[in-house]
Amino acid sequence: MAPEDTPTAVVTYQQLDWAIIAVACAAVIALAVLLMVLVTNAEFGEGPPTLPPHPEACQPFCSGGMGY
């Protein structure tokens, strides 16, 4: 390419501002922590504990313990 054929326009790209990236990362982390707290404190319809089945119901699978 000859020097007279070189383009005269220079294309530049705007640099990202590091403050914007830092704020975005902090917002994502804060959202993740908030969701974690909400999920760990949630009750998923866990009712009262169910009673264990009658010992004869598990006869082929029961092993030891109180003569079952």
N, CA, C and O atoms as CSV, one atom per row, in Angstrom:
chain,resi,resn,atom,element,x,y,z
A,1,MET,N,N,0.857,-1.176,0.000
A,1,MET,CA,C,0.000,0.000,0.000
A,1,MET,C,C,0.902,1.238,0.000
A,1,MET,O,O,1.816,1.350,0.816
A,2,ALA,N,N,0.649,2.107,-0.869
A,2,ALA,CA,C,1.459,3.317,-0.982
A,2,ALA,C,C,1.038,4.324,0.077
A,2,ALA,O,O,-0.105,4.287,0.532
A,3,PRO,N,N,1.933,5.227,0.485
A,3,PRO,CA,C,1.595,6.217,1.528
A,3,PRO,C,C,0.408,7.088,1.167
A,3,PRO,O,O,-0.321,7.524,2.057
A,4,GLU,N,N,0.197,7.352,-0.099
A,4,GLU,CA,C,-0.954,8.192,-0.469
A,4,GLU,C,C,-2.272,7.435,-0.379
A,4,GLU,O,O,-3.340,8.046,-0.402
A,5,ASP,N,N,-2.208,6.102,-0.277
A,5,ASP,CA,C,-3.425,5.295,-0.165
A,5,ASP,C,C,-3.831,5.029,1.282
A,5,ASP,O,O,-4.871,4.416,1.522
A,6,THR,N,N,-3.057,5.461,2.218
A,6,THR,CA,C,-3.381,5.197,3.621
A,6,THR,C,C,-4.581,6.038,4.047
A,6,THR,O,O,-4.716,7.183,3.617
A,7,PRO,N,N,-5.430,5.497,4.865
A,7,PRO,CA,C,-6.603,6.272,5.310
A,7,PRO,C,C,-6.180,7.410,6.231
A,7,PRO,O,O,-5.222,7.292,6.995
A,8,THR,N,N,-6.901,8.493,6.141
A,8,THR,CA,C,-6.549,9.663,6.954
A,8,THR,C,C,-7.357,9.714,8.243
A,8,THR,O,O,-6.985,10.424,9.177
A,9,ALA,N,N,-8.454,8.973,8.304
A,9,ALA,CA,C,-9.294,8.999,9.506
A,9,ALA,C,C,-8.702,8.035,10.537
A,9,ALA,O,O,-8.298,6.919,10.211
A,10,VAL,N,N,-8.663,8.490,11.763
A,10,VAL,CA,C,-8.178,7.651,12.851
A,10,VAL,C,C,-9.376,7.286,13.713
A,10,VAL,O,O,-10.112,8.155,14.183
A,11,VAL,N,N,-9.556,5.997,13.911
A,11,VAL,CA,C,-10.675,5.524,14.714
A,11,VAL,C,C,-10.183,5.342,16.141
A,11,VAL,O,O,-9.196,4.649,16.384
A,12,THR,N,N,-10.873,5.963,17.071
A,12,THR,CA,C,-10.507,5.816,18.483
A,12,THR,C,C,-11.696,5.243,19.240
A,12,THR,O,O,-12.852,5.436,18.865
A,13,TYR,N,N,-11.383,4.545,20.297
A,13,TYR,CA,C,-12.420,3.964,21.141
A,13,TYR,C,C,-12.350,4.628,22.505
A,13,TYR,O,O,-11.272,4.876,23.045
A,14,GLN,N,N,-13.516,4.906,23.042
A,14,GLN,CA,C,-13.577,5.548,24.350
A,14,GLN,C,C,-13.191,4.513,25.416
A,14,GLN,O,O,-13.671,3.380,25.397
A,15,GLN,N,N,-12.322,4.921,26.336
A,15,GLN,CA,C,-11.923,4.018,27.401
A,15,GLN,C,C,-13.039,3.901,28.429
A,15,GLN,O,O,-13.786,4.845,28.683
A,16,LEU,N,N,-13.124,2.710,29.009
A,16,LEU,CA,C,-14.102,2.518,30.064
A,16,LEU,C,C,-13.602,3.183,31.334
A,16,LEU,O,O,-12.416,3.126,31.659
A,17,ASP,N,N,-14.496,3.794,32.024
A,17,ASP,CA,C,-14.147,4.420,33.289
A,17,ASP,C,C,-14.121,3.332,34.364
A,17,ASP,O,O,-15.104,2.610,34.528
A,18,TRP,N,N,-13.013,3.204,35.095
A,18,TRP,CA,C,-12.873,2.147,36.094
A,18,TRP,C,C,-13.867,2.312,37.226
A,18,TRP,O,O,-14.221,1.325,37.872
A,19,ALA,N,N,-14.325,3.516,37.487
A,19,ALA,CA,C,-15.320,3.720,38.540
A,19,ALA,C,C,-16.643,3.056,38.169
A,19,ALA,O,O,-17.317,2.493,39.031
A,20,ILE,N,N,-17.011,3.117,36.911
A,20,ILE,CA,C,-18.254,2.484,36.465
A,20,ILE,C,C,-18.152,0.973,36.618
A,20,ILE,O,O,-19.101,0.323,37.056
A,21,ILE,N,N,-16.993,0.410,36.254
A,21,ILE,CA,C,-16.797,-1.031,36.397
A,21,ILE,C,C,-16.828,-1.423,37.868
A,21,ILE,O,O,-17.425,-2.441,38.216
A,22,ALA,N,N,-16.202,-0.643,38.734
A,22,ALA,CA,C,-16.182,-0.950,40.166
A,22,ALA,C,C,-17.584,-0.891,40.758
A,22,ALA,O,O,-17.950,-1.754,41.556
A,23,VAL,N,N,-18.369,0.102,40.384
A,23,VAL,CA,C,-19.739,0.228,40.890
A,23,VAL,C,C,-20.597,-0.933,40.385
A,23,VAL,O,O,-21.412,-1.471,41.135
A,24,ALA,N,N,-20.425,-1.314,39.147
A,24,ALA,CA,C,-21.196,-2.429,38.596
A,24,ALA,C,C,-20.841,-3.736,39.316
A,24,ALA,O,O,-21.731,-4.522,39.641
A,25,CYS,N,N,-19.556,-3.971,39.565
A,25,CYS,CA,C,-19.146,-5.180,40.285
A,25,CYS,C,C,-19.682,-5.173,41.710
A,25,CYS,O,O,-20.137,-6.205,42.203
A,26,ALA,N,N,-19.634,-4.029,42.375
A,26,ALA,CA,C,-20.158,-3.928,43.736
A,26,ALA,C,C,-21.663,-4.179,43.755
A,26,ALA,O,O,-22.173,-4.809,44.681
A,27,ALA,N,N,-22.374,-3.695,42.748
A,27,ALA,CA,C,-23.817,-3.914,42.686
A,27,ALA,C,C,-24.135,-5.392,42.473
A,27,ALA,O,O,-25.078,-5.909,43.072
A,28,VAL,N,N,-23.373,-6.071,41.640
A,28,VAL,CA,C,-23.601,-7.497,41.406
A,28,VAL,C,C,-23.325,-8.292,42.681
A,28,VAL,O,O,-24.090,-9.193,43.024
A,29,ILE,N,N,-22.248,-7.972,43.379
A,29,ILE,CA,C,-21.921,-8.672,44.622
A,29,ILE,C,C,-22.981,-8.397,45.686
A,29,ILE,O,O,-23.387,-9.313,46.402
A,30,ALA,N,N,-23.433,-7.149,45.798
A,30,ALA,CA,C,-24.463,-6.815,46.780
A,30,ALA,C,C,-25.768,-7.558,46.472
A,30,ALA,O,O,-26.434,-8.035,47.392
A,31,LEU,N,N,-26.134,-7.660,45.219
A,31,LEU,CA,C,-27.333,-8.393,44.837
A,31,LEU,C,C,-27.191,-9.878,45.173
A,31,LEU,O,O,-28.141,-10.501,45.648
A,32,ALA,N,N,-26.020,-10.440,44.931
A,32,ALA,CA,C,-25.787,-11.848,45.249
A,32,ALA,C,C,-25.886,-12.095,46.750
A,32,ALA,O,O,-26.470,-13.093,47.173
A,33,VAL,N,N,-25.328,-11.206,47.556
A,33,VAL,CA,C,-25.405,-11.354,49.020
A,33,VAL,C,C,-26.844,-11.210,49.485
A,33,VAL,O,O,-27.285,-11.959,50.357
A,34,LEU,N,N,-27.581,-10.269,48.925
A,34,LEU,CA,C,-28.984,-10.089,49.300
A,34,LEU,C,C,-29.796,-11.335,48.975
A,34,LEU,O,O,-30.591,-11.784,49.801
A,35,LEU,N,N,-29.610,-11.896,47.797
A,35,LEU,CA,C,-30.322,-13.120,47.434
A,35,LEU,C,C,-29.930,-14.283,48.339
A,35,LEU,O,O,-30.775,-15.100,48.704
A,36,MET,N,N,-28.661,-14.359,48.698
A,36,MET,CA,C,-28.209,-15.424,49.587
A,36,MET,C,C,-28.886,-15.311,50.946
A,36,MET,O,O,-29.322,-16.318,51.505
A,37,VAL,N,N,-28.978,-14.106,51.481
A,37,VAL,CA,C,-29.622,-13.908,52.779
A,37,VAL,C,C,-31.105,-14.238,52.698
A,37,VAL,O,O,-31.644,-14.870,53.606
A,38,LEU,N,N,-31.770,-13.824,51.633
A,38,LEU,CA,C,-33.193,-14.113,51.488
A,38,LEU,C,C,-33.454,-15.611,51.383
A,38,LEU,O,O,-34.412,-16.113,51.971
A,39,VAL,N,N,-32.627,-16.318,50.653
A,39,VAL,CA,C,-32.844,-17.748,50.471
A,39,VAL,C,C,-32.538,-18.517,51.753
A,39,VAL,O,O,-33.256,-19.459,52.090
A,40,THR,N,N,-31.494,-18.135,52.467
A,40,THR,CA,C,-31.152,-18.874,53.683
A,40,THR,C,C,-32.176,-18.639,54.786
A,40,THR,O,O,-32.328,-19.493,55.660
A,41,ASN,N,N,-32.874,-17.526,54.777
A,41,ASN,CA,C,-33.877,-17.248,55.800
A,41,ASN,C,C,-35.278,-17.667,55.385
A,41,ASN,O,O,-36.219,-17.526,56.167
A,42,ALA,N,N,-35.432,-18.169,54.190
A,42,ALA,CA,C,-36.760,-18.540,53.687
A,42,ALA,C,C,-37.208,-19.860,54.293
A,42,ALA,O,O,-36.395,-20.737,54.585
A,43,GLU,N,N,-38.508,-19.982,54.473
A,43,GLU,CA,C,-39.102,-21.241,54.916
A,43,GLU,C,C,-39.846,-21.823,53.714
A,43,GLU,O,O,-40.753,-21.194,53.169
A,44,PHE,N,N,-39.459,-23.005,53.319
A,44,PHE,CA,C,-40.015,-23.612,52.126
A,44,PHE,C,C,-41.133,-24.589,52.459
A,44,PHE,O,O,-41.150,-25.711,51.953
A,45,GLY,N,N,-42.044,-24.178,53.288
A,45,GLY,CA,C,-43.186,-25.009,53.617
A,45,GLY,C,C,-42.812,-26.257,54.398
A,45,GLY,O,O,-43.472,-27.290,54.280
A,46,GLU,N,N,-41.780,-26.168,55.177
A,46,GLU,CA,C,-41.378,-27.315,55.976
A,46,GLU,C,C,-42.311,-27.424,57.174
A,46,GLU,O,O,-42.199,-26.663,58.135
A,47,GLY,N,N,-43.208,-28.354,57.105
A,47,GLY,CA,C,-44.165,-28.552,58.185
A,47,GLY,C,C,-43.520,-29.299,59.342
A,47,GLY,O,O,-42.300,-29.453,59.401
A,48,PRO,N,N,-44.349,-29.752,60.243
A,48,PRO,CA,C,-43.809,-30.509,61.369
A,48,PRO,C,C,-43.176,-31.802,60.858
A,48,PRO,O,O,-43.587,-32.331,59.825
A,49,PRO,N,N,-42.191,-32.302,61.572
A,49,PRO,CA,C,-41.537,-33.522,61.098
A,49,PRO,C,C,-42.509,-34.692,61.048
A,49,PRO,O,O,-43.383,-34.815,61.906
A,50,THR,N,N,-42.362,-35.523,60.079
A,50,THR,CA,C,-43.254,-36.673,59.927
A,50,THR,C,C,-42.770,-37.805,60.837
A,50,THR,O,O,-41.579,-37.924,61.121
A,51,LEU,N,N,-43.701,-38.617,61.280
A,51,LEU,CA,C,-43.355,-39.747,62.130
A,51,LEU,C,C,-42.713,-40.843,61.287
A,51,LEU,O,O,-43.069,-41.025,60.123
A,52,PRO,N,N,-41.776,-41.565,61.871
A,52,PRO,CA,C,-41.172,-42.654,61.107
A,52,PRO,C,C,-42.207,-43.747,60.851
A,52,PRO,O,O,-43.138,-43.905,61.642
A,53,PRO,N,N,-42.065,-44.490,59.784
A,53,PRO,CA,C,-43.042,-45.533,59.467
A,53,PRO,C,C,-42.979,-46.658,60.499
A,53,PRO,O,O,-42.016,-46.791,61.254
A,54,HIS,N,N,-44.020,-47.442,60.500
A,54,HIS,CA,C,-44.097,-48.592,61.399
A,54,HIS,C,C,-42.945,-49.553,61.062
A,54,HIS,O,O,-42.621,-49.728,59.887
A,55,PRO,N,N,-42.332,-50.170,62.062
A,55,PRO,CA,C,-41.155,-51.017,61.803
A,55,PRO,C,C,-41.376,-52.107,60.763
A,55,PRO,O,O,-40.438,-52.444,60.040
A,56,GLU,N,N,-42.567,-52.665,60.657
A,56,GLU,CA,C,-42.795,-53.710,59.674
A,56,GLU,C,C,-42.793,-53.164,58.240
A,56,GLU,O,O,-42.593,-53.919,57.288
A,57,ALA,N,N,-43.012,-51.868,58.090
A,57,ALA,CA,C,-43.056,-51.283,56.753
A,57,ALA,C,C,-41.685,-51.303,56.081
A,57,ALA,O,O,-41.594,-51.306,54.853
A,58,CYS,N,N,-40.618,-51.318,56.884
A,58,CYS,CA,C,-39.287,-51.313,56.292
A,58,CYS,C,C,-38.567,-52.641,56.515
A,58,CYS,O,O,-37.338,-52.694,56.461
A,59,GLN,N,N,-39.303,-53.691,56.759
A,59,GLN,CA,C,-38.733,-54.974,57.163
A,59,GLN,C,C,-37.591,-55.470,56.270
A,59,GLN,O,O,-36.571,-55.898,56.810
A,60,PRO,N,N,-37.700,-55.438,54.948
A,60,PRO,CA,C,-36.569,-55.937,54.153
A,60,PRO,C,C,-35.327,-55.048,54.249
A,60,PRO,O,O,-34.214,-55.497,53.976
A,61,PHE,N,N,-35.526,-53.777,54.640
A,61,PHE,CA,C,-34.420,-52.829,54.615
A,61,PHE,C,C,-33.889,-52.501,56.002
A,61,PHE,O,O,-32.802,-51.936,56.115
A,62,CYS,N,N,-34.611,-52.831,57.049
A,62,CYS,CA,C,-34.178,-52.500,58.396
A,62,CYS,C,C,-33.040,-53.427,58.800
A,62,CYS,O,O,-33.026,-54.612,58.467
A,63,SER,N,N,-32.083,-52.850,59.529
A,63,SER,CA,C,-30.997,-53.686,60.016
A,63,SER,C,C,-30.730,-53.350,61.474
A,63,SER,O,O,-30.492,-52.188,61.806
A,64,GLY,N,N,-30.765,-54.316,62.321
A,64,GLY,CA,C,-30.459,-54.136,63.739
A,64,GLY,C,C,-31.399,-53.200,64.421
A,64,GLY,O,O,-32.395,-52.768,63.842
A,65,GLY,N,N,-31.090,-52.884,65.648
A,65,GLY,CA,C,-31.840,-51.871,66.380
A,65,GLY,C,C,-33.160,-52.371,66.902
A,65,GLY,O,O,-34.092,-52.557,66.120
A,66,MET,N,N,-33.274,-52.589,68.163
A,66,MET,CA,C,-34.490,-52.870,68.898
A,66,MET,C,C,-35.277,-54.034,68.312
A,66,MET,O,O,-36.505,-54.023,68.390
A,67,GLY,N,N,-34.645,-55.012,67.745
A,67,GLY,CA,C,-35.296,-56.226,67.317
A,67,GLY,C,C,-36.148,-56.121,66.077
A,67,GLY,O,O,-36.986,-56.990,65.839
A,68,TYR,N,N,-35.966,-55.103,65.289
A,68,TYR,CA,C,-36.786,-54.983,64.076
A,68,TYR,C,C,-36.193,-55.852,63.018
A,68,TYR,O,O,-36.715,-55.913,61.905
